[in-house]
Amino acid sequence: MSANQPPSAPSVTRLPSYTKTDQDEILGTGDDPFGVAGTGLTWLPKEDHFGVRLDGRLVAHAGLLRLPVAIGDVETEVMGVGGVAVAPDVRGRGLARLVLAAALDHARTQGPAHALLFCRPPLVPLYQRLGWQPLDTDVLVEQPGSALVTMPLRTMVTPLHETTHRISGRVRLYSLPM
């Protein structure tokens, strides 16, 4: 690239896998990179992964997993979004928006009407800026040993289709959280 050429805009690629090494490349090797260890929850790995690389380094990620839920009395599925991460040294460049948009574009092809994620309360404004809305009801999630617990993190939801209505009523995830 010549000195007069601007760097190319970052793009999202679908990752064949996402490992602890990949996560460490983005967030470092701390014990609790997502700040959720205190919840004591067990999480599911995601099946589909999307990432952004800058100069060969993985700097952003979002994962997806299709999950069974009950919304009120209706059993259905949602696309669970998790493992959303942007390296601290590149935050503020729109990479979370970019990687989430790619993940949600894929989620729209999978059938469920909603995408759902869990986050710490300080991240709610970020997700709201990205089009997500906080759910106004508790969400029950499964945990090992047949335990059913109330999700201690904020639940955020976004519709995947223009005709999708807002979630109302109690929500139960028929699995571990993602």
SULZIFEN-V697344 format. One record per residue. N is the residue number from 0. RES is the residue in one letter. SS is DSSP state (@ for helix, = for strand, . for the rest). PSI is psi in radians with two decimals (NA if undefined). D_LAST is the distance of its C-alpha to the last C-alpha in whole Angstrom. Layout:
n->N res->RES ss->SS psi->PSI d_last->D_LAST
n->N res->RES ss->SS psi->PSI d_last->D_LAST
//
This chain:
n->0 res->M ss->. psi->2.38 d_last->40
n->1 res->S ss->. psi->2.84 d_last->43
n->2 res->A ss->. psi->-0.40 d_last->44
n->3 res->N ss->. psi->-0.15 d_last->44
n->4 res->Q ss->. psi->2.25 d_last->41
n->5 res->P ss->. psi->2.68 d_last->38
n->6 res->P ss->. psi->2.61 d_last->35
n->7 res->S ss->. psi->2.64 d_last->33
n->8 res->A ss->. psi->2.51 d_last->30
n->9 res->P ss->. psi->2.58 d_last->26
n->10 res->S ss->. psi->2.76 d_last->24
n->11 res->V ss->= psi->2.42 d_last->21
n->12 res->T ss->= psi->2.66 d_last->21
n->13 res->R ss->= psi->2.24 d_last->18
n->14 res->L ss->= psi->2.41 d_last->17
n->15 res->P ss->. psi->-0.42 d_last->18
n->16 res->S ss->. psi->3.00 d_last->16
n->17 res->Y ss->. psi->1.98 d_last->14
n->18 res->T ss->. psi->3.01 d_last->15
n->19 res->K ss->@ psi->-0.63 d_last->15
n->20 res->T ss->@ psi->-0.72 d_last->19
n->21 res->D ss->@ psi->-0.79 d_last->17
n->22 res->Q ss->@ psi->-0.76 d_last->15
n->23 res->D ss->@ psi->-0.59 d_last->18
n->24 res->E ss->@ psi->-0.59 d_last->20
n->25 res->I ss->@ psi->-0.89 d_last->19
n->26 res->L ss->@ psi->-0.09 d_last->18
n->27 res->G ss->. psi->-3.11 d_last->21
n->28 res->T ss->. psi->0.44 d_last->21
n->29 res->G ss->. psi->2.81 d_last->20
n->30 res->D ss->. psi->-0.51 d_last->18
n->31 res->D ss->. psi->1.18 d_last->16
n->32 res->P ss->. psi->-0.44 d_last->15
n->33 res->F ss->. psi->-0.09 d_last->13
n->34 res->G ss->. psi->0.52 d_last->15
n->35 res->V ss->. psi->0.10 d_last->12
n->36 res->A ss->@ psi->-0.57 d_last->14
n->37 res->G ss->@ psi->-0.27 d_last->16
n->38 res->T ss->@ psi->-0.39 d_last->14
n->39 res->G ss->. psi->0.22 d_last->14
n->40 res->L ss->. psi->2.65 d_last->10
n->41 res->T ss->. psi->2.34 d_last->9
n->42 res->W ss->= psi->2.65 d_last->5
n->43 res->L ss->. psi->2.54 d_last->5
n->44 res->P ss->. psi->2.67 d_last->6
n->45 res->K ss->. psi->2.76 d_last->7
n->46 res->E ss->. psi->-0.62 d_last->10
n->47 res->D ss->= psi->2.40 d_last->12
n->48 res->H ss->= psi->2.45 d_last->13
n->49 res->F ss->= psi->2.40 d_last->15
n->50 res->G ss->= psi->2.83 d_last->17
n->51 res->V ss->= psi->2.31 d_last->20
n->52 res->R ss->= psi->2.41 d_last->23
n->53 res->L ss->= psi->2.16 d_last->26
n->54 res->D ss->. psi->0.69 d_last->29
n->55 res->G ss->. psi->-0.15 d_last->27
n->56 res->R ss->= psi->2.30 d_last->25
n->57 res->L ss->= psi->2.10 d_last->21
n->58 res->V ss->= psi->-0.16 d_last->20
n->59 res->A ss->= psi->2.61 d_last->17
n->60 res->H ss->= psi->2.60 d_last->14
n->61 res->A ss->= psi->2.42 d_last->11
n->62 res->G ss->= psi->2.75 d_last->9
n->63 res->L ss->= psi->2.64 d_last->8
n->64 res->L ss->= psi->2.21 d_last->7
n->65 res->R ss->= psi->2.27 d_last->9
n->66 res->L ss->= psi->2.54 d_last->9
n->67 res->P ss->= psi->2.41 d_last->12
n->68 res->V ss->= psi->2.88 d_last->12
n->69 res->A ss->= psi->2.26 d_last->16
n->70 res->I ss->= psi->1.89 d_last->17
n->71 res->G ss->. psi->-2.22 d_last->20
n->72 res->D ss->. psi->0.12 d_last->22
n->73 res->V ss->= psi->2.13 d_last->21
n->74 res->E ss->= psi->2.31 d_last->18
n->75 res->T ss->= psi->-2.79 d_last->16
n->76 res->E ss->= psi->2.71 d_last->13
n->77 res->V ss->= psi->2.82 d_last->11
n->78 res->M ss->= psi->1.96 d_last->10
n->79 res->G ss->= psi->2.31 d_last->6
n->80 res->V ss->= psi->2.31 d_last->7
n->81 res->G ss->= psi->3.05 d_last->6
n->82 res->G ss->= psi->0.45 d_last->8
n->83 res->V ss->= psi->2.14 d_last->11
n->84 res->A ss->= psi->2.46 d_last->14
n->85 res->V ss->= psi->2.30 d_last->18
n->86 res->A ss->. psi->2.37 d_last->20
n->87 res->P ss->@ psi->-0.62 d_last->22
n->88 res->D ss->@ psi->-0.09 d_last->26
n->89 res->V ss->@ psi->0.24 d_last->25
n->90 res->R ss->. psi->2.68 d_last->23
n->91 res->G ss->. psi->0.09 d_last->25
n->92 res->R ss->. psi->0.14 d_last->26
n->93 res->G ss->. psi->0.26 d_last->23
n->94 res->L ss->@ psi->-0.58 d_last->21
n->95 res->A ss->@ psi->-0.78 d_last->18
n->96 res->R ss->@ psi->-0.76 d_last->19
n->97 res->L ss->@ psi->-0.86 d_last->20
n->98 res->V ss->@ psi->-0.63 d_last->17
n->99 res->L ss->@ psi->-0.69 d_last->15
n->100 res->A ss->@ psi->-0.75 d_last->18
n->101 res->A ss->@ psi->-0.75 d_last->18
n->102 res->A ss->@ psi->-0.75 d_last->14
n->103 res->L ss->@ psi->-0.58 d_last->15
n->104 res->D ss->@ psi->-0.75 d_last->18
n->105 res->H ss->@ psi->-0.75 d_last->17
n->106 res->A ss->@ psi->-0.62 d_last->14
n->107 res->R ss->. psi->-0.39 d_last->18
n->108 res->T ss->. psi->-0.08 d_last->19
n->109 res->Q ss->. psi->-0.21 d_last->17
n->110 res->G ss->. psi->-0.81 d_last->18
n->111 res->P ss->. psi->2.67 d_last->16
n->112 res->A ss->. psi->-0.40 d_last->17
n->113 res->H ss->= psi->2.67 d_last->14
n->114 res->A ss->= psi->2.55 d_last->11
n->115 res->L ss->= psi->2.46 d_last->9
n->116 res->L ss->= psi->2.84 d_last->8
n->117 res->F ss->= psi->2.40 d_last->8
n->118 res->C ss->= psi->2.82 d_last->11
n->119 res->R ss->. psi->2.57 d_last->14
n->120 res->P ss->@ psi->-0.66 d_last->17
n->121 res->P ss->@ psi->-0.31 d_last->19
n->122 res->L ss->@ psi->-0.12 d_last->17
n->123 res->V ss->@ psi->-0.83 d_last->17
n->124 res->P ss->@ psi->-0.64 d_last->20
n->125 res->L ss->@ psi->-0.88 d_last->19
n->126 res->Y ss->@ psi->-0.60 d_last->17
n->127 res->Q ss->@ psi->-0.70 d_last->19
n->128 res->R ss->@ psi->-0.44 d_last->22
n->129 res->L ss->. psi->0.15 d_last->19
n->130 res->G ss->. psi->0.08 d_last->20
n->131 res->W ss->. psi->2.68 d_last->17
n->132 res->Q ss->= psi->2.46 d_last->18
n->133 res->P ss->= psi->2.47 d_last->17
n->134 res->L ss->. psi->2.38 d_last->16
n->135 res->D ss->. psi->0.38 d_last->19
n->136 res->T ss->. psi->2.72 d_last->18
n->137 res->D ss->. psi->2.63 d_last->16
n->138 res->V ss->= psi->2.23 d_last->13
n->139 res->L ss->= psi->2.36 d_last->13
n->140 res->V ss->= psi->2.65 d_last->10
n->141 res->E ss->= psi->2.67 d_last->11
n->142 res->Q ss->= psi->2.86 d_last->11
n->143 res->P ss->@ psi->2.63 d_last->14
n->144 res->G ss->@ psi->0.42 d_last->17
n->145 res->S ss->@ psi->0.32 d_last->17
n->146 res->A ss->= psi->2.46 d_last->16
n->147 res->L ss->= psi->2.07 d_last->15
n->148 res->V ss->= psi->2.71 d_last->14
n->149 res->T ss->= psi->2.23 d_last->14
n->150 res->M ss->. psi->2.11 d_last->11
n->151 res->P ss->. psi->-0.23 d_last->14
n->152 res->L ss->. psi->2.92 d_last->12
n->153 res->R ss->= psi->2.38 d_last->13
n->154 res->T ss->= psi->2.23 d_last->12
n->155 res->M ss->= psi->2.55 d_last->13
n->156 res->V ss->= psi->2.60 d_last->14
n->157 res->T ss->= psi->2.46 d_last->16
n->158 res->P ss->= psi->2.58 d_last->18
n->159 res->L ss->. psi->-0.16 d_last->18
n->160 res->H ss->. psi->2.64 d_last->21
n->161 res->E ss->. psi->-0.54 d_last->24
n->162 res->T ss->. psi->0.05 d_last->25
n->163 res->T ss->. psi->2.33 d_last->22
n->164 res->H ss->. psi->2.76 d_last->23
n->165 res->R ss->. psi->2.51 d_last->21
n->166 res->I ss->. psi->2.28 d_last->19
n->167 res->S ss->. psi->2.56 d_last->21
n->168 res->G ss->. psi->2.99 d_last->21
n->169 res->R ss->. psi->2.69 d_last->18
n->170 res->V ss->= psi->2.30 d_last->15
n->171 res->R ss->= psi->2.17 d_last->13
n->172 res->L ss->= psi->2.15 d_last->10
n->173 res->Y ss->. psi->0.78 d_last->11
n->174 res->S ss->. psi->3.11 d_last->9
n->175 res->L ss->. psi->2.73 d_last->7
n->176 res->P ss->= psi->2.82 d_last->4
n->177 res->M ss->. psi->NA d_last->0
//
